[in-house]
Amino acid sequence: MSGGLASRGSQSVNRFRAVASNVGRRVGAALVDAFVLFLTARLVEPVCGVSLWDLVSNQATRDALSERGSSLFLAAAITRMWPYTEQWYITMIVLSGAYSVSFVALAGATPGKMALGLRVVAADGSRATFSQALLRYVGYWISSWIWALGYAPILWGGRSLHDRLAGTRTEIVAKGKSRWGNS
Protein backbone atom coordinates (compact mmCIF):
# COMPACT_ATOMS: atom_id res chain seq x y z
CA MET A 1 0.00 0.00 0.00
CA SER A 2 2.87 2.38 0.75
CA GLY A 3 4.17 1.78 -2.79
CA GLY A 4 0.91 3.21 -4.12
CA LEU A 5 1.23 6.33 -1.97
CA ALA A 6 4.85 6.80 -3.00
CA SER A 7 3.86 6.40 -6.63
CA ARG A 8 1.09 9.01 -6.33
CA GLY A 9 3.46 11.36 -4.51
CA SER A 10 6.01 10.96 -7.27
CA GLN A 11 3.34 11.66 -9.90
CA SER A 12 2.30 14.81 -8.02
CA VAL A 13 5.89 16.06 -7.87
CA ASN A 14 6.38 15.34 -11.59
CA ARG A 15 3.10 17.12 -12.44
CA PHE A 16 4.15 20.13 -10.33
CA ARG A 17 7.51 20.25 -12.14
CA ALA A 18 5.81 20.05 -15.54
CA VAL A 19 3.36 22.85 -14.67
CA ALA A 20 6.12 25.02 -13.18
CA SER A 21 8.25 24.44 -16.27
CA ASN A 22 5.36 25.42 -18.53
CA VAL A 23 4.55 28.56 -16.49
CA GLY A 24 8.23 29.55 -16.39
CA ARG A 25 8.61 29.07 -20.12
CA ARG A 26 5.47 31.05 -20.88
CA VAL A 27 6.52 33.95 -18.65
CA GLY A 28 10.00 33.86 -20.19
CA ALA A 29 8.51 33.82 -23.70
CA ALA A 30 6.28 36.78 -22.83
CA LEU A 31 9.33 38.72 -21.60
CA VAL A 32 11.27 37.94 -24.79
CA ASP A 33 8.30 39.01 -26.91
CA ALA A 34 7.87 42.20 -24.86
CA PHE A 35 11.54 43.04 -25.46
CA VAL A 36 11.23 42.37 -29.21
CA LEU A 37 8.09 44.51 -29.35
CA PHE A 38 9.81 47.28 -27.39
CA LEU A 39 12.67 47.35 -29.89
CA THR A 40 10.23 47.23 -32.80
CA ALA A 41 8.17 50.03 -31.26
CA ARG A 42 11.24 52.22 -31.06
CA LEU A 43 11.64 51.76 -34.83
CA VAL A 44 7.95 52.33 -35.55
CA GLU A 45 7.37 55.31 -33.24
CA PRO A 46 8.02 57.87 -36.00
CA VAL A 47 4.87 56.54 -37.71
CA CYS A 48 2.70 57.70 -34.81
CA GLY A 49 4.51 61.03 -34.66
CA VAL A 50 5.71 60.84 -31.06
CA SER A 51 7.71 58.49 -28.90
CA LEU A 52 6.75 57.38 -25.42
CA TRP A 53 9.86 59.17 -24.13
CA ASP A 54 8.62 62.40 -25.74
CA LEU A 55 5.34 62.02 -23.87
CA VAL A 56 6.99 61.93 -20.47
CA SER A 57 9.76 64.41 -21.20
CA ASN A 58 7.98 67.24 -23.03
CA GLN A 59 7.55 70.64 -21.37
CA ALA A 60 3.73 70.49 -21.17
CA THR A 61 3.91 67.25 -19.22
CA ARG A 62 6.59 68.59 -16.88
CA ASP A 63 4.53 71.74 -16.33
CA ALA A 64 1.39 69.74 -15.56
CA LEU A 65 3.24 67.44 -13.18
CA SER A 66 4.74 70.45 -11.39
CA GLU A 67 1.30 72.02 -10.75
CA ARG A 68 1.24 70.66 -7.24
CA GLY A 69 -1.22 73.34 -6.13
CA SER A 70 -3.86 71.51 -8.12
CA SER A 71 -5.16 68.25 -6.69
CA LEU A 72 -5.66 67.08 -10.26
CA PHE A 73 -2.12 67.70 -11.53
CA LEU A 74 -1.80 64.12 -12.81
CA ALA A 75 -5.15 64.36 -14.61
CA ALA A 76 -3.91 67.61 -16.17
CA ALA A 77 -0.77 65.83 -17.41
CA ILE A 78 -2.79 62.98 -18.88
CA THR A 79 -5.23 65.41 -20.53
CA ARG A 80 -2.37 67.31 -22.15
CA MET A 81 -0.74 64.08 -23.34
CA TRP A 82 -3.95 62.34 -24.55
CA PRO A 83 -3.82 63.27 -28.26
CA TYR A 84 -0.35 61.74 -28.41
CA THR A 85 -0.96 58.77 -26.17
CA GLU A 86 -4.05 57.80 -28.14
CA GLN A 87 -1.99 57.60 -31.34
CA TRP A 88 0.78 55.76 -29.52
CA TYR A 89 -1.57 53.17 -27.96
CA ILE A 90 -3.39 52.52 -31.21
CA THR A 91 -0.07 52.03 -33.00
CA MET A 92 1.18 49.66 -30.29
CA ILE A 93 -2.06 47.63 -30.27
CA VAL A 94 -1.89 47.21 -34.05
CA LEU A 95 1.83 46.39 -33.90
CA SER A 96 1.49 43.81 -31.13
CA GLY A 97 -1.55 42.28 -32.84
CA ALA A 98 0.23 41.95 -36.17
CA TYR A 99 3.26 40.46 -34.38
CA SER A 100 1.32 37.90 -32.36
CA VAL A 101 -1.22 36.90 -35.00
CA SER A 102 1.23 36.62 -37.88
CA PHE A 103 3.86 34.63 -35.96
CA VAL A 104 1.33 32.21 -34.46
CA ALA A 105 -0.52 31.73 -37.77
CA LEU A 106 2.58 31.43 -39.97
CA ALA A 107 5.23 29.92 -37.70
CA GLY A 108 3.23 28.36 -34.87
CA ALA A 109 4.95 30.50 -32.25
CA THR A 110 6.17 33.99 -31.52
CA PRO A 111 9.95 34.48 -31.33
CA GLY A 112 9.72 34.30 -27.53
CA LYS A 113 7.90 30.98 -27.65
CA MET A 114 10.35 29.65 -30.25
CA ALA A 115 13.30 30.65 -28.07
CA LEU A 116 11.86 28.81 -25.08
CA GLY A 117 10.70 25.67 -26.90
CA LEU A 118 6.95 26.33 -27.01
CA ARG A 119 4.46 26.19 -29.85
CA VAL A 120 0.80 27.04 -30.31
CA VAL A 121 -1.36 24.41 -31.96
CA ALA A 122 -5.05 23.86 -32.54
CA ALA A 123 -6.76 21.77 -29.84
CA ASP A 124 -6.48 18.70 -32.11
CA GLY A 125 -2.71 19.20 -32.49
CA SER A 126 -2.77 20.63 -36.02
CA ARG A 127 -1.43 24.05 -36.97
CA ALA A 128 -3.34 27.03 -35.63
CA THR A 129 -5.22 28.92 -38.33
CA PHE A 130 -5.19 32.68 -38.90
CA SER A 131 -8.66 33.02 -37.34
CA GLN A 132 -7.55 31.04 -34.28
CA ALA A 133 -4.46 33.27 -33.94
CA LEU A 134 -6.66 36.37 -34.19
CA LEU A 135 -9.14 35.05 -31.61
CA ARG A 136 -6.21 34.18 -29.37
CA TYR A 137 -4.97 37.79 -29.55
CA VAL A 138 -8.44 39.13 -28.71
CA GLY A 139 -8.43 36.66 -25.80
CA TYR A 140 -5.20 38.19 -24.49
CA TRP A 141 -7.02 41.47 -24.09
CA ILE A 142 -10.07 39.88 -22.46
CA SER A 143 -7.80 37.99 -20.04
CA SER A 144 -6.04 41.22 -19.16
CA TRP A 145 -9.26 43.17 -18.65
CA ILE A 146 -10.45 40.73 -16.01
CA TRP A 147 -7.45 41.27 -13.71
CA ALA A 148 -5.42 38.68 -15.64
CA LEU A 149 -7.67 35.90 -14.30
CA GLY A 150 -7.79 34.42 -17.80
CA TYR A 151 -4.18 33.34 -17.29
CA ALA A 152 -4.82 31.63 -13.91
CA PRO A 153 -5.65 28.14 -15.29
CA ILE A 154 -2.05 27.92 -16.53
CA LEU A 155 -0.96 27.75 -12.88
CA TRP A 156 -2.80 24.43 -12.51
CA GLY A 157 -1.73 23.01 -15.84
CA GLY A 158 -4.89 24.06 -17.66
CA ARG A 159 -5.49 26.10 -20.78
CA SER A 160 -5.68 29.87 -20.55
CA LEU A 161 -8.81 31.80 -21.50
CA HIS A 162 -7.28 32.96 -24.80
CA ASP A 163 -6.40 29.35 -25.72
CA ARG A 164 -9.92 28.20 -24.84
CA LEU A 165 -11.55 31.01 -26.87
CA ALA A 166 -9.43 30.24 -29.90
CA GLY A 167 -9.54 26.45 -29.66
CA THR A 168 -5.75 26.29 -29.28
CA ARG A 169 -3.23 25.09 -26.74
CA THR A 170 0.37 25.96 -25.95
CA GLU A 171 2.70 23.02 -25.64
CA ILE A 172 6.35 22.30 -25.04
CA VAL A 173 8.21 21.12 -28.13
CA ALA A 174 9.95 17.81 -27.44
CA LYS A 175 13.73 17.88 -27.79
CA GLY A 176 14.93 16.51 -31.11
CA LYS A 177 11.61 17.24 -32.82
CA SER A 178 10.69 20.01 -35.21
CA ARG A 179 7.84 22.28 -34.22
CA TRP A 180 5.44 20.02 -36.11
CA GLY A 181 6.53 16.66 -34.73
CA ASN A 182 8.86 15.41 -37.47
CA SER A 183 12.60 15.08 -36.93
N, C-alpha and C positions, 0 to 999 in steps of 0.2 A: 504494500500500500504506500509506503514511503517513496518507492520508486516513481509512483504516479504523481505524487506531490512534487517531487524534485523535477520531474519531466515538465509539469505545468509551470513551475517556477522558472525553469530554463526557457520555456516558450514565451513567458511574459517578459523576461529580460531581453530576449531576442526581438520581440515585437517592439518593446520600448526603444531599443537601439535602432531598429529600422525606421520608426516614426521620427525619432530625434535626428537621424541622418537625413531623412526627407525634409523635415522642417529646416534644418541647418542649410541644406543645399538650396532650398527655395528662397530663404532669406538672403543667402550669399548671391544667388542669381539675381534677385531683385536689386541688391546693392550694385552689382556689376552693370545691370541695365540702367539703373539710375545714373551711374557715372558716365556711361556711353551717351545717354540722353542729355546730360549736363553739357558734355563736350559738344554734342551736336547742336544743342540750343545756342551755345556761344557762337557757333558758325551761322546759325539761322536768325539770330536776333536782329540783324540789320533789316530783315524782311518786315518785321513788325515795327520798325522805326525807333525802338528804344530797348536798351538792355535792362535787365533786372538791377544791375549795379547803378545805372543812371537813375532808376526810380528811387533808390534809397540815398543817393548822393547828391541829387539836384538841390538847388537853393530853395525852391518852394517847399520841398519836403523838410529840409532842415529848419526853415522858418516856422512851419506848422508844428514841428516837434518841439521847437523852443518856446512856443506860446503856452507856457506853463500856467499863466493866469487863467486860461480857459480850461474848464474841466473836460472839454471835448477836443483837446489838442490832437489826440491820435485820430479821432474821426475827421478832423480838419485835414490831417496829412493824407488819410486814405481818400478823402473827397478830392483833394488836389491831384492825387496820383491816378484816380480811377480811369480817366480816358486812356492812359498808357497801360495800366495793369490789365484792363479789359482786352486790349490788343495782345498783350503778352500772354495772358492765360489762354485765349483762343488759339494762338499760335502753338503754344505748348501742348494743348489738348489734341490738336490736329497732328502735331509731330509725334507725340507719344502713341496716338492711335495708329498712325501709319506704320510706325516702328513695330509695335506689338502685333498688329493684325498681319502685316506683310511677312514678318519673320515666322510667325506661327503657321500661317497658311502655306508659305512657300518652302520653308526649311524645317518645320516641325518644332522649332524652338527659337527663342530669342538668343542673342549672343551670350547673355548671362546664363541661360539654361544650358546652352551648348558647352560653355566653359566648365560648368559644374556637373555635367553628365546627366542632364534631364531632357525629357522630350514631352511634347503635348500630342496626344493622340485622341481620336474619337473613342467613345466608350467601348466600342467593339474592337479596338486595337488598330484600326486603319488610320490613315492620315486624316488630320483635321481639315475640314473644308474652309473656304474663305468665310462663309456665313457663320460657321462655328467659331472661327477666330474673331470675327466681329462681335458676335454675341458674348464671347468670353471677355472682350475688352469692355463692353457695356457692363458686364457683370463685375468687373474690377471697380467701376464707379459705384455701383449699387452696394457692393461689399463695403466700400469706404464710407458711404453715406450713413450706414447703419453701425457706426462706431467700430468698423472693421470686424464685426461679428461674422461676416461672411467668410472670413479666413479661419475662424475658430475650429471647424471640423478637421482641419489639417493637423491640429495638435493631437487628435485622437486617431490619426491615420485615415481619416475620411477625405472625401472630396470637398473642395471649397465651393462656395455658392457660385462663383463664375464658371467653374467646371461643370457643376450641375445644370446651370442655365444653358450652357452651350452643348451639353452632351459630350464633354471631353474629360480626360483625366491627365494628370501629370505623373510621369513615371521615371524611375531611374533607369538609364541605359546600362545594360549589362556590359561588363568589361569584355573586350574582344569582339563586340558586335557593332554593326553600323547602327545608325539611328533607326533603321527600319527592320532590324532583326537578322539581316544577312551578313555573314563575315566578309 
